[in-house]
Amino acid sequence: MRLKTVAKLSVFISVLLFCVAVGFYAIARLDMTERNREVDLYSFVPSDCVGVLESDNISAFLNEIPSLNYGKELDGFQFPGLFEFLLHQLNEYAVQNAHGLSSQMNHLMVSFHAPGSVRDQVLYFRMGGSDQQMLEDMLKEYAPANFLPKEEKYRGKTIWVYPLGQDEFLAAYSGAGFMALSYQKRLIEQVIDAKLDKNSLNVDPVFSQILAKKKSHHFLILYGRSAAMPFLNSDAPCWCEFEFHLNSDVLYLTGETYHSEPDDAFSVMKQRIEAQHLVKEDHLIVSADKDSTWLFMEEAYEANEDGRRTLFNECLANLSREAAFTLLTDMETVIGNPQRYAGYLPSFILDNAFLFRSFILSIQLSMNQERSSHIWVFTYKN
């Protein structure tokens, strides 16, 4: 073979190998990007958690609330614990140093664990290219001077422990495209166990029904290991969702309750709803009878037409006529006698009832095709 031919062949092979290398590099980067974007955060959540909060754009919700008519009313509302501390600090740090949270970090989750103190939480982030470094830099700023994070090993994984001052510490575990943080190292160990043992929340037979649903964009959802209202709880495992919807004067929470034994649970729920006593007072209506609810709505509509318009009557007139159960109340009455509402309102509402004193609350439950759905509406009394 001539020398010139050999030289040309060598150049051709070099170019070909270079193109192949570039192609593999591009594919590898694309594959890494896809895997980072599609990290299943639920595969890290311990299956015995009691609740989960998830949002695909938490910054948008945090920024939206102050612009609502009732934004100032909720200034005192704090999601206690790690979520409140870390997210607000991180959001402020990101704005000052990195132009805000990335799209990956805006998708986050918080899991809540027994016994239920403000320390029993784990915060999960999806991580973009520079997010982990930014988060580590922020945590180091909170550490005492000259103190390096402590590295500990658990089942071959690394847990970093950051001091926060005042005898507080933050445990962190990270990998490709994710990070989990908690005040308690034992919870991070449970996160690692859930992932390695494939025993996380995403294989829970009841919660899997929720994961099978397609979520909308721009969502904030709270999941709880309970029914929509406490009086509907039974021994059968169940999960309930509350998806938040905001507008200028109204806060909506909608969702369904999911059961391990839908047929039996549906029957029990119907019996418990039908056993509820009818109540009609100045600022309280409890009804499991559609005909009675219909009558109350007609009376409210006529009162509005006769010039006796009140916000309570407006809320009553706009209820659904087909709901299997209805509760309508002024939150002022809840503050006056919270124990009376213990069977209807979850603890996170009762514990913060004073923050909702400027709202009318309506709750309606529907039972259709062996499914239970609910809508909670907080209407601002501006």
C-alpha positions in Angstrom: 0.0 0.0 0.0 1.4 3.4 -0.9 2.5 5.8 1.8 0.0 8.5 0.6 -2.8 6.0 0.8 -1.8 4.9 4.3 -1.7 8.5 5.4 -5.1 9.3 4.0 -6.5 6.1 5.7 -4.9 7.1 9.0 -6.5 10.6 8.8 -9.9 9.0 7.9 -9.7 6.6 10.9 -8.6 9.4 13.2 -11.6 11.5 12.1 -13.9 8.5 12.4 -12.7 7.7 15.9 -13.0 11.3 17.0 -16.6 11.4 15.7 -17.4 8.2 17.5 -15.9 9.5 20.7 -17.9 12.8 20.4 -21.0 10.8 19.7 -20.6 8.6 22.8 -19.8 11.6 24.9 -22.9 13.4 23.7 -25.0 10.3 24.3 -23.5 9.9 27.7 -24.3 13.5 28.6 -27.8 13.2 27.3 -28.3 10.0 29.2 -27.0 11.6 32.4 -29.3 14.6 31.8 -32.3 12.4 31.3 -31.5 10.3 34.4 -31.0 13.4 36.5 -34.2 14.9 35.3 -36.2 11.8 35.9 -34.9 10.8 39.4 -37.8 9.2 41.2 -37.7 11.0 44.6 -40.4 8.6 45.9 -37.9 5.7 45.6 -36.0 7.3 48.6 -39.0 8.0 50.8 -39.3 5.4 53.7 -42.6 3.6 53.4 -43.6 4.2 57.0 -43.8 8.0 56.6 -47.1 9.6 57.8 -47.3 12.3 55.1 -45.6 13.9 52.0 -45.7 17.4 50.6 -44.7 17.7 46.9 -44.4 20.6 44.5 -42.9 20.9 41.0 -42.4 24.7 41.4 -42.2 25.7 45.1 -40.7 29.1 44.4 -43.7 30.1 42.3 -46.1 29.3 45.2 -44.0 31.0 47.8 -43.8 34.1 45.6 -47.5 34.0 44.7 -49.0 34.0 48.2 -48.0 37.6 49.2 -49.8 39.0 46.1 -53.1 37.4 47.1 -55.8 39.5 48.9 -55.4 37.2 51.9 -51.6 37.0 51.7 -51.0 39.1 54.8 -53.5 37.0 56.7 -51.3 34.0 56.3 -48.0 35.8 57.1 -47.9 34.0 60.4 -48.4 30.6 58.9 -45.2 28.6 59.1 -44.6 25.1 57.9 -42.7 24.0 61.0 -39.2 22.5 60.9 -36.8 21.7 58.2 -39.0 23.0 55.3 -39.5 26.4 56.8 -35.8 26.8 57.8 -34.0 25.4 54.8 -36.3 26.4 51.9 -36.5 30.1 52.9 -32.8 30.3 53.6 -32.0 28.5 50.4 -34.3 30.6 48.3 -32.7 33.8 49.6 -29.2 32.4 49.2 -30.0 31.3 45.6 -31.4 34.7 44.6 -28.3 36.5 46.0 -25.7 34.1 44.6 -27.2 32.1 41.7 -30.2 33.8 40.2 -32.8 31.7 42.1 -33.5 28.0 42.4 -33.0 25.9 39.3 -35.9 24.1 37.7 -34.7 20.8 39.3 -34.5 22.2 42.8 -37.9 23.8 42.4 -39.2 20.3 42.3 -39.0 19.1 45.9 -40.7 16.9 48.5 -40.9 16.7 52.3 -41.7 13.5 54.1 -43.1 13.5 57.6 -42.4 10.8 60.1 -43.5 9.5 63.5 -43.7 10.7 66.3 -44.4 13.9 64.3 -42.3 16.6 65.9 -40.9 19.4 63.8 -37.6 17.5 63.6 -39.1 14.4 62.1 -38.9 15.5 58.4 -36.8 14.7 55.4 -36.4 17.2 52.5 -35.7 15.9 49.0 -34.4 17.9 46.1 -33.7 17.0 42.5 -30.4 18.5 41.6 -29.1 20.3 38.5 -25.5 20.6 37.4 -24.3 23.3 40.0 -27.1 22.9 42.6 -25.3 20.6 44.9 -22.3 22.9 45.1 -24.6 25.8 45.8 -26.3 23.9 48.6 -23.1 22.8 50.1 -21.7 26.4 50.0 -24.9 27.6 51.8 -24.6 25.0 54.5 -21.0 25.8 55.1 -21.9 29.5 55.6 -24.1 28.4 58.6 -21.3 26.2 60.0 -19.2 27.6 62.9 -15.8 29.0 61.8 -13.2 26.5 60.8 -15.6 23.6 61.2 -15.6 21.1 58.4 -18.6 18.8 57.7 -18.3 15.4 59.3 -18.3 12.4 57.0 -20.0 9.2 58.2 -20.5 5.9 56.4 -23.7 3.8 56.3 -24.1 0.7 54.2 -21.4 1.9 51.9 -23.0 5.4 51.4 -21.7 8.7 52.7 -23.7 10.9 55.0 -22.4 14.4 55.5 -23.3 16.1 58.9 -23.3 19.9 58.9 -23.4 21.9 62.1 -26.0 24.7 62.1 -25.1 26.3 65.5 -27.1 26.1 68.8 -26.5 22.3 68.9 -28.4 21.8 65.6 -27.0 19.6 62.9 -28.2 18.7 59.4 -27.5 15.3 57.8 -27.2 15.1 54.0 -27.1 12.2 51.5 -26.7 12.8 47.8 -26.2 11.0 44.5 -26.7 11.6 40.8 -29.4 14.1 40.5 -30.8 14.2 44.0 -30.1 15.2 47.7 -31.9 14.3 50.9 -31.5 16.3 54.1 -32.8 15.9 57.7 -32.2 17.2 61.2 -31.9 13.5 62.2 -29.2 11.2 60.8 -31.4 8.2 61.6 -34.0 9.4 59.1 -31.3 9.7 56.4 -30.3 6.2 57.2 -33.9 5.1 56.7 -33.8 6.9 53.3 -30.7 4.9 52.3 -32.5 1.7 53.5 -35.6 2.5 51.5 -33.5 2.9 48.3 -31.2 -0.1 48.8 -33.9 -2.5 50.0 -36.4 -1.3 47.4 -38.9 -0.8 50.2 -39.8 2.9 49.6 -43.2 4.6 49.4 -43.4 4.1 45.6 -44.1 0.4 46.1 -46.7 1.0 48.8 -49.9 -0.7 47.3 -52.2 2.2 48.3 -49.9 5.1 47.6 -49.1 3.5 44.2 -52.7 4.4 43.2 -51.8 8.1 43.7 -48.6 7.8 41.7 -50.5 6.2 38.8 -52.4 9.5 38.4 -51.0 12.1 36.0 -50.2 15.3 37.7 -50.8 18.7 36.3 -48.0 21.3 36.0 -47.5 23.9 38.7 -48.8 21.8 41.6 -48.5 21.7 45.4 -50.0 18.6 47.0 -50.1 17.4 50.5 -50.6 13.6 51.0 -51.6 12.2 54.4 -52.0 8.7 55.7 -55.6 9.3 56.7 -59.0 10.0 55.2 -60.2 13.5 54.1 -61.9 14.0 57.5 -61.0 12.3 60.8 -64.4 10.8 61.4 -64.0 8.8 58.2 -60.8 7.0 59.4 -60.9 3.3 59.9 -58.4 0.5 60.5 -57.9 -0.1 56.7 -54.8 1.6 55.3 -55.6 4.7 53.2 -54.0 7.8 51.7 -55.6 11.1 51.0 -54.5 14.0 48.8 -55.0 17.7 49.1 -54.0 19.7 46.0 -53.7 23.4 46.6 -55.3 25.9 44.2 -54.9 29.7 44.7 -56.7 32.7 43.5 -57.1 36.3 44.8 -59.9 35.6 47.3 -60.2 31.8 47.6 -58.0 28.9 48.6 -59.1 25.5 47.2 -57.9 22.0 48.3 -59.1 19.1 46.2 -58.4 15.4 46.0 -59.4 11.8 46.6 -59.0 9.2 49.3 -57.4 5.9 48.3 -57.9 2.6 50.2 -56.3 -0.8 50.3 -59.8 -2.4 50.2 -61.9 0.1 48.2 -65.2 -1.8 48.3 -65.2 -2.3 52.1 -63.9 1.2 52.8 -66.4 2.8 50.5 -69.2 1.0 52.3 -67.9 2.1 55.8 -67.5 5.7 54.7 -71.1 5.8 53.4 -72.4 4.4 56.7 -70.4 7.0 58.7 -71.6 9.9 56.5 -75.2 8.8 56.7 -75.0 8.6 60.5 -74.0 12.3 60.8 -76.7 14.5 62.5 -78.1 17.4 60.6 -77.0 20.8 62.1 -78.2 24.2 61.0 -77.0 27.2 63.0 -76.2 30.8 62.2 -72.6 30.1 61.1 -72.6 26.3 60.8 -74.2 23.7 58.6 -73.6 20.0 58.7 -75.6 17.9 56.3 -75.5 14.4 54.9 -79.0 14.7 53.4 -79.1 16.1 49.8 -82.7 17.3 50.1 -81.9 19.3 53.3 -78.8 20.8 51.6 -80.8 21.7 48.6 -83.4 23.5 50.9 -80.7 25.4 52.7 -79.2 26.5 49.4 -82.6 27.7 48.1 -83.1 29.7 51.3 -79.7 31.3 51.0 -80.3 32.2 47.3 -83.6 33.8 48.2 -82.0 35.8 51.1 -79.4 37.1 48.7 -82.1 38.1 46.2 -84.1 39.9 48.9 -81.2 42.1 49.9 -80.1 40.0 52.9 -76.8 39.1 51.2 -74.0 37.8 53.3 -70.8 36.0 52.4 -71.9 33.0 54.3 -75.2 32.9 52.3 -73.2 33.3 49.0 -71.0 30.4 49.9 -74.0 28.3 50.8 -75.9 29.1 47.6 -72.8 28.1 45.5 -72.4 24.7 47.0 -72.8 21.5 44.9 -76.2 20.0 45.2 -74.9 16.5 44.6 -72.4 16.1 47.5 -72.9 13.2 49.9 -71.7 15.3 52.8 -71.5 19.1 53.4 -69.9 21.2 56.1 -70.1 25.0 56.0 -68.8 27.2 58.8 -67.2 30.5 59.7 -63.7 29.8 60.9 -64.4 32.2 63.8 -66.8 29.5 65.2 -64.0 26.9 64.9 -61.7 29.2 67.0 -64.4 29.5 69.6 -64.9 25.7 70.0 -62.2 23.7 68.3 -63.1 20.4 70.0 -66.5 20.4 68.3 -64.7 20.3 64.9 -62.1 17.6 65.8 -63.9 15.0 63.8 -64.1 17.1 60.7 -60.8 19.1 60.5 -57.2 17.6 60.5 -54.8 18.8 63.2 -52.8 21.1 60.8 -56.0 23.2 60.3 -57.2 23.1 64.0 -53.7 24.0 65.2 -53.6 27.1 62.9 -57.3 28.0 63.1 -56.6 31.5 64.3 -54.8 32.2 61.0 -57.9 31.3 59.1 -60.3 33.4 61.2 -60.9 35.7 58.2 -62.3 32.8 56.0 -65.6 30.9 55.5 -64.8 27.2 55.1 -66.9 24.8 53.1 -66.2 21.1 52.7 -68.0 18.7 50.5 -67.5 15.0 49.9 -68.7 13.1 46.9 -69.1 9.3 46.5 -69.1 8.2 42.9 -68.3 4.9 41.3 -66.7 3.5 44.5 -64.5 6.6 44.8 -64.4 9.3 47.4 -63.4 12.8 46.4 -63.5 16.1 48.3 -63.2 19.8 47.9 -62.3 22.3 50.7 -62.9 26.0 49.9 -61.6 28.8 52.1 -63.3 32.0 51.0 -61.7 35.2 52.2 -64.0 37.7 54.1 -62.3 40.8 52.7 
